Amino acid sequence: MVINLDISFKYISLSLLLYAHIMHAMALWPGGGSTRYYEFKVQTMNITKLCKTNKIVTINQMLPGPVVYAQEDDRVIVKVTNETPHNATVHWHGVRQILSCWSDGPSYITQCPIQSGQTFTYEFSLVKQKGTLMWHAHFSWLRATVYGAIVIYPKPGVSYPFKLPYEEHIIILGEYWTKDVVKLEQAVVTGGGVPPPADAFTINGHPGPNYHCSNNDAYKIDVVPGKTYLLRLISATLNTESFFAIADHNITIVEADGDYTKPFTTDRVMLGPGQTLNVLITANQHIGRYSMAMGPYISAKNVSFQNLTSLAYFNYLGCLPNSLAVEANLPRFNDNLAATTVMDGLKSLNSGNVPKEIDTDLFFTIGLNVEKCQSSNPKKNCQGNNGGVMAASINNISFTRPNVSVLQAYYSKITGLFTEDFPGMPLKLYDFVNGAPNTAPNNTQSLNGTRTKVLEYGTRVQLILQDTGTVTTENHPIHLHGYSFYVVGYGSGNYDPQSSNFNLADPPYMNTIGVPVGGWAAIRFVADNPGVWFMHCHLEIHLTWGLSTVFIVKNGKGPLETLPHPPADLPRC
Ligand code: C2O
């Protein structure tokens, strides 16, 4: 995975010529740079891992999938053809999709899935974006194997705000099941209970030697003593947050979620699914073999999880071929402090445009629910806590995805598919963290519906995300589509405006925030990108259970403040 800029750019410009005919649409969008063209084929592939052969869905038969390389402000065009029997979509996680909401990718939110045999071309500009982001499928649990990196270099003539690393490597953390994940999701929904843990954690698709049959299925990077490496860390896990560490080596974070940070040095990091970190590692130890380790961060109570560490190697050139790897020190699976100390270190490199004044103040509780069993066959359908059905919600409203995309319904004014009454506050106030009604199934019933929150163009929003103790408190990685937001504060317990201390000077600018377990986070953004934007917990099972909502941002009045009409090849339901 060493990046060879020359080759990838040559390849891209060649394809550019071939596809120049699509570029007439460019004038509609902001951005300048070059255009990068990619072709993604959604294909099934047989793969043998953990001594089991399994049919997985991939892009171009690769796990992880192909890397999308570009430079800041470039236009990216990806033609996706679905050659599998499943539905599929691709979401460009962290891409702000300025005026290109149609290309965002979440199924039933901005588009209907690309059906078997169909093609859809995603087009967007990386306006003022740089660093590492990711792409992944956004249909059912397909993203367990359909994921890859987006690498955005600075513009020509602009350098990194840190010393040029000797080499760059992409490290993608994943969770792997030896089963069909679409069927697995269906089985979990039908059963009403909790999902089984993954069969393995993986680093760049490899479980490593802690897993059976995987001694040689381990990823490794060869390093030159004394050199500094840039690792583009991406969490593509499905249902688990994770810790990452390298034995005996410090990790210096220089970028988070595609935005530069002040350099922050630590010995381990925590990434929620969807989060990315660019980190610098200097090979300054004795010549040898060092483990790069990934293990679970589990903040919820009473859940079963995969507890084997995935290992890869940071391998010094000149070390003996069979030398034992130095073990990495990962935090314990429930080390909440280790998770927050990473957050504590994240500060934007430059002071950004943090909104100082607020027009709309929102307060969203996030948590789990247990719904009353409605089935005549509880054994089969009500395997949740105390014989109920597991669910999850924001402001106690569990989101139901419609069968036509919300964006199409909104754009074409189709009525009856969604409502505009998502509440800006919880309907009931209580001691969210400690006093939550834990006696399922009595008091943890949610409401449900396809309720959206409408924002006028340009609204300056503050949103407090408050974890609840219903069922269990838990760190939830909350992701907002179409925007990055400033994380101006976070803390434990119930949010208290009196005692909370906001950082309006240099807060990190992120697209996914791990709301602390039993705590809260405050984010701010300006709603200046019209469209329909999904916000959800990036633990996939919580998304399945309904921990999501939708913001509709209206068009503005100015010339580049209106969402263009839908592309002609937008998939039909
Ligand atoms: Cu990376 Cu809607 O997700």
Residues whose N, C-alpha, C, O or C-beta is under 5 A from the ligand:
A	BS01	C2O	H93 P106 G274
